[in-house]
Amino acid sequence: MKRRISNDKVFIYFIDDDDASISEIIKKSDQLGSYNIKIYSKSRAFIADYQDVKPKKKQVYIVFISNHLEIDEEGNSVEVIDVLKKIKT
């Protein structure tokens, strides 16, 4: 018999600064049932929240990142690879 992870132990994060994409995710989130879903328009806010996450073996963490992120305070585009590196650490 296969072991399954219950939906309440699956955490899904979306990072996208496009309002149209975010509204589409919100519309479809009702269909995702009891998954734990968080949506971020700024990668900085996601990183701040994710630093407090203490991963456990029986939980699943999925992160969807837009290939075009926001502009930082210095006027530079935030690079997806930099966000991925922060997630890894």
ABEGO torsion letter per residue (X at the ends): XBBBBBAAABBBBBBBABAAAAAAAAAAAAAAEABBBBBBABAAAAAAAAAABBBBAABBBBBBBBABBBBBAAGBBBBAAAAAAAAAX
